[in-house]
Amino acid sequence: MKFLPYIILLCCGLWSTISFADEDYIEYRGISSNNRVTLDPLRLSNKELRWLASKKNLVIAVHKSQTATLLHTDSQQRVRGINADYLNLLKRALNIKLTLREYADHQKAMDALTEGEVDIVLSHLVASPPLNDDIAATKPLIITFPALVTTLHDSMRPLTSSKPVNIARVANYPPDEVIHQSFPKATIISFTNLYQALASVSAGQNDYFIGSNIITSSMISRYFTHSLNVVKYYNSPRQYNFFLTRKDSVVLNEVLNRFVDALTNEVRYEVSQNWLDTGNLAFLNKPLELTEHEKQWIKQHPDLKVLENPYSPPYSMTDETGSVRGVMGDILNIITLQTGLNFSPITVSHNIHAGTQLNPGGWDILPAAIYSEDRENNVLFAEAFITTPYVFVMQKAPDSEQTLKKGMKVAIPYYYELHSQLKEMYPEVEWIKVDNASAAFHKVKEGELDALVATQLNSRYMIDHYYPNELYHFLIPGVPNASLSFAFPRGEPELKDIINKALNAIPPSEVLRLTEKWIKMPNVTIDTWDLYSEQFYIVTTLSVLLVGSSLLWGFYLLRSVRRRKVIQGDLENQISFRKALSDSLPNPTYVVNWQGNVISHNSAFEHYFTADYYKNAMLPLENSDSPFKDVFSNAHEVTAETKENRTIYTQVFEIDNGIEKRCINHWHTLCNLPASDHAVYICGWQDITETRDLIHALEVERNKAINATVAKSQFLATMSHEIRTPISSIMGFLELLSGSGLSKEQRVEAISLAYATGQSLLGLIGEILDVDKIESGNYQLQPQWVDIPTLVQNTCHSFGAIAASKSIALSCSSTFPEHYQVKIDPQAFKQVLSNLLSNALKFTTEGAVKITTSLGDIDDNHAVIKMTIMDSGSGLSQEEQQQLFKRYSQTSAGRQQTGSGLGLMICKELIKNMQGDLSLESHPGIGTTFTITIPVEITQQVAAVEAKAEQPMTLPEKLSILIADDHPTNRLLLKRQLNLLGYDVDEATDGVQALHKVSMQHYDLLITDVNMPNMDGFELTRKLR
């Protein structure tokens, strides 16, 4: 009869299989989803809520053409995949049952929807929803983009080509005309199987593959991680995934649309991330939130020019057609998908200083620009999305040292802002400015340079790919990291805002993935001819000029006249430029004459003050109402002593800007005017209020860290002593027991004392664990109705023997009203009482210990427990009372007793967790009184529960037991204990051996360790079940 349940279950399974065979569909058993994504509650109308309440179950149809990444079944006939995760979110959001049915094809699923057999059809990936008067489609649940795939080794193949190429695709997606836009001479090979199409590219039979980014990336992650790579995404044609409903199901369609709207890009990205290692573009499902002005700007400027430096891997590179590649190329590709902007590269030989070498309108974006305050005067910077440290690059040698030595030649790109800082840090080094960091690596290798300043990512790529055993790098201490972003002309703030929104929408993990992708990319050939062609042409030109100098002499005078005119025009431009430069400076600057009058200032000076207080700022600096009165007097004193021209003097002041006092770092310099008898002061300042506050905050945090380190050292010292002492005692007793010179009574006494010492050690460890639970917030109170007088009386009774042994009068009294019970955690309350009572008896040598308990402030169902523990012990001084509740704190008397110093600290924290208070009053030589007050709930309605006497369990007479443990001592101890009970015991050293023994012999009981090699206890029990 014991097999009857299995027979019934088998019959039910056969019946269900037969019943499904008669239908046009297979009904899944449920949704399998381990996604922990949550949605904000949907805002549904009363009408929609009533409809859902009456519906209770939604029947959803799918069909076999769904790809495995979107939807597939497991061995238990439960659906999994991206769509399964979305359906699970829908189920939780609507709090409704979902029934899933699989139909043979899309048409049968649509027929079931039309006939009312199902409520919803989840479509496969399509270009647009079906055009049907009876069917309504929701907003797209999933959006996919065409992805261009090639081999990892040939990742720098051109993204567009007029040469003949072979391109694979699946199910005629994308159409021929789309492919021919980028590859006009392409031979298109269509496959019915995605794996075969990708395998043909991996094997070199085809040059490229184009397909949906989701299913393509999923297949690459499974089978072609080390052979294929996605190199580009196209904006169209996109494919979509919809919920389809009947037109008359208006409420259902509205509810589904609300659900789709609630799926933010962050939620979609996290859902897809469970199924995709790469190619996750779910953060693009919803468009950027651009203003109408920004949208209009994009329409007016659809094509932008990008300054592309092909010699800055992995940030930016170019393929044979000049297309932007590298990390910046992939970022620009994503921005194209987000905004529709198209980017045309303009190749330059080095990192142009924010585009100032080009005519206005000659460029729009400078990628991989390193931010600096000086460069911000000329260009706009987007928010940084990559930060990387600066490093020194040197030749690898056996005696390599991570420092610069006197006389070294060190190259630094001229656009790095830390040049002046490094010059101060290493004044004995010869600094050489170069146009491009990547080109300087070869000079370091050849010994023309001793070192090079570069970014860590650039250095890592160049060394790993081209100089693996010849160069190495190390971090530059004390300098800020390089911040990489996009730069724009100062006249394009709209473009900056659009790019910032696009960058903020890209998850940081995606930027990190793109960076790692290019760092690990196989070696890319970099043509450096352009880097040296300029020098070659210069040398050639100079040679020609030397030969033909006699012929050119006649034209010299004419050229001089023309140059004079150019210089005159340049002078006028410089005057205009200096004015614009002054106004563009973010920090206030102003000019003061010798009498103290402000004769000029930039716009930042005016904006620093309120409109009313600006009038005071323009007063003569000697005026008492001027915020600069102290500045001017100091400037006169300093310059009167030195009278050096163009020496910059700085000093920190506090000035009023009309709102508050601000701390500034003020600077001034004396400028002698050739056409004037008097010099002027050129002045300015930088507001350092926030910097000063930040330094103060850092100092506070530093002190906290030092205190934490001291506390940790104290903890280790205390615990090592407290644990080592009882362990030494136990080892000593064991040494005595191992000898033969002890009598039977002495052996019994040694065993008893070793056991007692072990118990005290367990108590100490218990207190440490209690402290850890309390401080980590994991200590959970479990309040229940408790009879406090009875609990206090029983606890006092347990200490009666100790009090009697010391001739101390222990008394316990209570003024609790009868039949009152309170809601409190009895274990925590008893622990507090026991600790305080134990301390009272420990430090009282004669006299009495009294405990009184009362219930006050009774109001409806609430009251306050008040309990006092009074002893006539040695008492505490004021200094000892201040340290009493701190961890490991002991009084002078306490250090003469055994203990960890954690008891009172635990009491204090437990009472605090119960919303109560623990206080003390003590006088040396008189005694100590601890007072506990705890607010509680009270009742008179709880019936007393009679404690049932526990009956000892009758052990079976004969058992066959298997012990699985990798520790031989544990196995021996268990075996000896079980043998004493008369049981047969077998041993296994790990889960694999135990599983083998169970398969060979029957055992009544298995005792297993959790952590074992080869197979742990959890896996063993799962396999046995």
Secondary structure as UniProt FT lines:
FT   TURN            2..3
FT   HELIX           4..21
FT   STRAND          25..27
FT   STRAND          30..31
FT   HELIX           46..55
FT   STRAND          57..63
FT   TURN            64..65
FT   TURN            68..70
FT   STRAND          72..73
FT   TURN            75..76
FT   STRAND          78..80
FT   HELIX           82..94
FT   STRAND          97..103
FT   HELIX           106..114
FT   TURN            115..116
FT   STRAND          120..122
FT   TURN            133..134
FT   STRAND          135..137
FT   STRAND          142..144
FT   STRAND          146..151
FT   TURN            153..156
FT   STRAND          165..170
FT   TURN            171..172
FT   HELIX           176..182
FT   TURN            184..185
FT   STRAND          186..191
FT   HELIX           194..202
FT   TURN            203..204
FT   STRAND          208..212
FT   HELIX           213..223
FT   TURN            225..227
FT   STRAND          228..233
FT   STRAND          239..241
FT   STRAND          243..246
FT   TURN            247..248
FT   HELIX           250..262
FT   HELIX           265..273
FT   TURN            274..275
FT   HELIX           282..284
FT   HELIX           292..300
FT   STRAND          303..308
FT   TURN            310..311
FT   TURN            313..315
FT   STRAND          316..318
FT   TURN            320..321
FT   STRAND          324..325
FT   HELIX           326..339
FT   STRAND          342..347
FT   TURN            354..357
FT   TURN            360..361
FT   STRAND          365..370
FT   TURN            373..374
FT   HELIX           375..377
FT   STRAND          379..381
FT   STRAND          386..388
FT   STRAND          390..395
FT   TURN            398..399
FT   TURN            406..407
FT   STRAND          409..413
FT   TURN            414..415
FT   TURN            417..418
FT   HELIX           419..425
FT   TURN            427..428
FT   STRAND          430..434
FT   HELIX           437..446
FT   STRAND          451..455
FT   HELIX           456..466
FT   TURN            468..470
FT   STRAND          471..475
FT   TURN            477..478
FT   STRAND          482..489
FT   TURN            490..491
FT   HELIX           493..505
FT   HELIX           508..519
FT   HELIX           529..547
FT   HELIX           549..552
FT   HELIX           553..555
FT   HELIX           556..584
FT   STRAND          589..592
FT   TURN            594..595
FT   STRAND          598..601
FT   HELIX           603..608
FT   TURN            611..612
FT   HELIX           613..617
FT   TURN            621..622
FT   TURN            624..625
FT   TURN            627..628
FT   HELIX           629..642
FT   TURN            645..646
FT   STRAND          648..656
FT   STRAND          661..671
FT   TURN            674..675
FT   STRAND          680..687
FT   HELIX           689..738
FT   HELIX           744..776
FT   STRAND          784..786
FT   HELIX           788..798
FT   HELIX           800..805
FT   TURN            806..807
FT   STRAND          809..814
FT   TURN            818..819
FT   STRAND          821..824
FT   HELIX           826..842
FT   STRAND          848..859
FT   TURN            860..861
FT   STRAND          862..871
FT   HELIX           878..883
FT   TURN            884..885
FT   TURN            887..888
FT   TURN            892..893
FT   HELIX           894..896
FT   HELIX           903..913
FT   TURN            914..915
FT   STRAND          917..923
FT   TURN            924..926
FT   STRAND          927..939
FT   STRAND          960..964
FT   HELIX           968..980
FT   TURN            981..982
FT   STRAND          984..988
FT   HELIX           991..1000
FT   STRAND          1005..1008
FT   HELIX           1017..1024
//
